Amino acid sequence: MKYTYKEYRQKAWDSLTGKWGAAALLMLVYLAITAVISSISSPGSAGLSWKMIFVLLDLALLPMAFVLAKSFLEVAKGDDMPKVKALFEPYKDKDICIRFFLVEFWKGLFTFLWSLLLIVPGIIKGYAYAMSEYIAAENPDIDPRDALKKSQEMMYGHKWELFVLDLTFIGWFLLSLLTAGLLMLMVAPYINTAHAHFYLSLKEEQAPAAETSAKAEYAAAPETSAPVEGSAKESAEAKPKAKVEEEPKAEEPADDEPKAGESSEK
């Protein structure tokens, strides 16, 4: 079901009611960790070997970014805001950590490669992949690149809508500048929750179309019904015939055996 931009913002606001403090704390911890790593690995602050280590640390934070998106999806569904320790949960399970990492890695890599052509294609691809975390969160067994592909399919014809939704938050960005960025601790959860509601509305809107397509494919599939009555009858008749043909013929009596009606004596 589609909503207006105002309705998306209102739904996000309602979802965060009573959870603003937990959302701000989660965002604060995530931004603090990323800011520390980024500042340490900035140009001129260390040698080449140390820079490589910090690049690896940046990559290691990618599962956290996934958890952040997943957390606001849960909030949009009406669940409680996950606690700060949820940011570190993926690192306890190798498989989950790798899956979260690959979703964010492929998303960032493909967006970056498209940005090398021009800035605009990179932005377009960024919006095309915007639903990949939510898709992967709801489909644990999906391949990370399939999540990106499904996101592109879901966002086909809807990238502009999400872009305009982001533009409606421009006033909040300006207010954040006046507070030296501190207000972003509230604005970022607000935007992320609105994105999650956008995903849920797209999913709900496209579900009937997917069901209709599945029914059409089922109807078009060749029927594998039981054999017709006539053919079954012919088959049944053929079996005894074959059996009769296979039976050995009765052997004629040998010459030295007496025939019926003849005397045993000559």
C-alpha positions in Angstrom: 0.0 0.0 0.0 1.4 3.4 -1.0 1.5 6.3 1.4 2.2 10.0 1.0 5.6 11.3 2.1 3.9 12.9 5.1 2.3 9.6 6.0 5.7 7.8 5.8 7.2 10.4 8.2 4.2 10.1 10.5 4.4 6.3 10.6 8.2 6.5 11.4 7.5 9.0 14.1 4.8 6.9 15.7 7.0 3.8 15.5 9.7 5.6 17.4 7.4 7.0 20.1 8.7 5.9 23.4 11.9 4.5 21.8 13.8 7.7 20.9 16.3 7.4 23.7 17.2 3.8 22.8 17.4 4.7 19.1 19.7 7.7 19.8 21.9 5.6 22.1 22.2 2.9 19.4 23.1 5.5 16.8 25.6 7.2 19.1 27.5 4.0 19.8 27.6 3.1 16.1 28.7 6.6 15.0 31.3 6.9 17.8 32.9 3.6 16.7 33.0 4.5 13.0 34.3 8.0 13.8 37.2 6.7 15.9 38.2 4.2 13.2 37.9 6.8 10.4 39.9 9.4 12.3 42.7 7.0 13.1 42.9 5.8 9.5 42.9 9.4 8.0 45.7 10.4 5.6 49.0 11.3 7.3 48.1 9.8 10.7 50.0 6.5 10.3 52.2 4.5 8.0 51.0 2.4 5.1 50.9 -0.8 7.1 48.8 0.8 9.8 46.5 2.2 7.2 45.9 -1.3 5.8 45.0 -2.5 9.3 42.5 0.4 9.7 41.0 -0.3 6.3 40.3 -3.9 7.5 38.8 -2.5 10.6 36.5 -0.3 8.5 35.4 -3.5 6.6 34.9 -5.3 9.9 32.3 -2.7 10.9 30.1 -3.5 7.9 28.0 -6.1 9.8 27.2 -3.3 12.3 25.7 -1.2 9.5 23.5 -4.2 8.6 22.4 -4.6 12.2 21.4 -0.9 12.3 19.2 -1.2 9.2 17.7 -4.5 10.6 17.0 -2.8 13.9 14.9 -0.1 12.4 13.0 -2.6 10.3 12.0 -4.3 13.6 10.9 -1.0 15.0 8.8 -0.3 11.9 7.1 -3.7 12.4 6.2 -2.6 16.0 9.0 -4.4 17.9 11.1 -2.8 20.6 14.3 -1.0 19.7 17.2 -3.5 20.1 19.8 -2.8 22.8 23.3 -1.6 22.0 24.7 -5.1 22.4 22.8 -6.1 19.3 25.5 -4.3 17.3 28.0 -6.9 18.4 25.8 -9.9 18.1 26.8 -10.9 14.5 30.4 -11.3 15.6 29.4 -14.3 17.8 28.3 -16.3 14.8 30.7 -16.7 11.9 28.0 -17.5 9.3 25.8 -14.6 10.2 28.8 -12.2 10.3 29.9 -13.2 6.8 26.4 -12.9 5.4 25.9 -9.5 6.9 29.3 -8.4 5.7 28.8 -9.6 2.2 25.5 -7.8 1.8 27.1 -4.5 2.8 30.3 -5.2 0.9 28.7 -6.0 -2.5 26.3 -3.0 -2.0 29.1 -0.6 -1.3 31.4 -2.0 -4.0 28.8 -1.9 -6.8 27.6 1.6 -5.8 31.3 2.7 -5.8 32.0 1.2 -9.3 28.9 2.9 -10.7 30.1 6.2 -9.1 33.3 5.9 -11.1 31.3 6.5 -14.3 29.5 9.6 -13.0 28.0 10.7 -9.6 24.4 10.4 -10.8 24.6 6.7 -11.8 26.2 6.0 -8.4 23.3 7.7 -6.6 20.8 5.8 -8.8 22.4 2.5 -7.9 22.5 3.4 -4.3 18.7 3.8 -4.3 18.3 0.7 -6.3 20.2 -1.3 -3.6 18.5 0.5 -0.7 16.2 -2.4 0.2 18.9 -5.1 0.2 19.4 -5.2 4.0 15.7 -5.5 4.7 15.4 -8.3 2.1 18.4 -10.2 3.6 17.1 -9.7 7.1 13.7 -11.3 6.2 15.3 -14.0 4.1 18.2 -15.5 6.1 19.0 -18.1 3.4 19.2 -15.7 0.5 22.5 -15.2 -1.3 23.8 -11.6 -0.7 24.0 -10.7 -4.4 20.5 -12.1 -4.9 19.4 -9.7 -2.2 20.8 -6.8 -4.2 19.2 -8.2 -7.4 15.8 -8.5 -5.6 16.2 -4.9 -4.3 16.7 -3.6 -7.8 13.5 -5.4 -8.9 11.6 -4.1 -6.0 12.8 -0.5 -6.5 12.1 -0.5 -10.2 10.0 2.6 -10.8 10.3 3.6 -7.1 13.8 5.1 -6.8 12.5 8.6 -7.4 9.9 8.2 -4.7 12.5 7.3 -2.1 14.8 10.1 -3.2 11.9 12.6 -2.8 11.1 11.1 0.6 14.7 11.8 1.7 14.4 15.4 0.4 11.5 16.0 2.7 14.0 15.6 5.6 16.2 18.5 4.4 14.8 20.7 7.1 16.0 18.3 9.8 19.4 18.2 8.2 19.6 22.0 8.4 18.6 21.9 12.1 21.3 19.3 12.7 23.9 21.7 11.4 22.8 24.3 13.9 23.4 21.7 16.7 26.9 20.7 15.4 25.4 17.4 14.2 24.1 16.3 17.6 20.5 16.3 16.3 21.5 13.6 13.8 21.3 11.2 16.7 17.5 11.7 16.4 17.3 12.4 12.6 19.1 9.3 11.5 16.7 6.9 13.3 13.8 8.9 12.0 15.0 8.6 8.3 16.0 4.9 8.7 12.6 4.0 10.2 10.9 5.9 7.3 13.0 3.8 4.9 11.9 0.6 6.6 8.2 1.7 6.3 8.8 2.4 2.6 10.1 -1.2 2.2 7.1 -2.7 4.0 4.7 -0.7 1.8 6.5 -1.8 -1.4 6.5 -5.4 -0.1 2.8 -5.2 0.6 2.0 -3.6 -2.7 4.0 -6.1 -4.8 2.8 -9.2 -3.0 -0.5 -9.5 -4.9 1.4 -9.1 -8.2 3.8 -11.9 -7.2 0.9 -14.2 -6.3 -0.9 -13.4 -9.6 2.3 -14.2 -11.5 2.8 -17.5 -9.6 -0.8 -18.5 -10.5 -0.3 -17.6 -14.1 2.9 -19.8 -14.3 1.0 -22.6 -12.6 -1.8 -22.4 -15.1 0.6 -22.3 -18.1 2.5 -25.4 -16.8 1.7 -28.6 -18.8 -0.8 -30.9 -17.0 0.4 -34.3 -15.9 -3.0 -35.9 -15.5 -3.9 -39.5 -15.3 -4.1 -41.4 -18.7 -7.4 -41.3 -20.5 -9.8 -44.2 -20.0 -9.5 -45.4 -23.6 -5.8 -45.6 -23.5 -5.8 -47.4 -20.2 -8.2 -49.9 -21.6 -6.0 -50.5 -24.7 -3.0 -50.9 -22.3 -4.9 -53.5 -20.3 -5.9 -55.4 -23.4 -2.3 -55.3 -24.7 -0.9 -57.0 -21.6 -2.9 -60.3 -21.9 -2.2 -60.4 -25.6 1.5 -60.3 -25.0 1.2 -62.9 -22.3 -0.7 -65.3 -24.7 1.9 -64.8 -27.4 4.7 -65.6 -25.0 3.1 -68.9 -23.9 4.8 -71.9 -25.6 2.7 -73.9 -28.1 1.7 -77.4 -27.2 4.1 -79.9 -28.7 2.8 -82.5 -31.2 3.1 -86.2 -30.0 6.2 -88.0 -31.1 5.9 -90.6 -33.9 6.7 -93.5 -31.6 3.8 -92.6 -29.2 0.4 -94.3 -30.0 -2.2 -91.9 -31.4 -5.8 -91.9 -30.1 -8.1 -94.4 -31.9 -5.3 -96.7 -33.0 -4.7 -100.1 -31.6 -1.6 -100.6 -29.7 -1.0 -103.6 -31.9 -0.5 -103.5 -35.7 
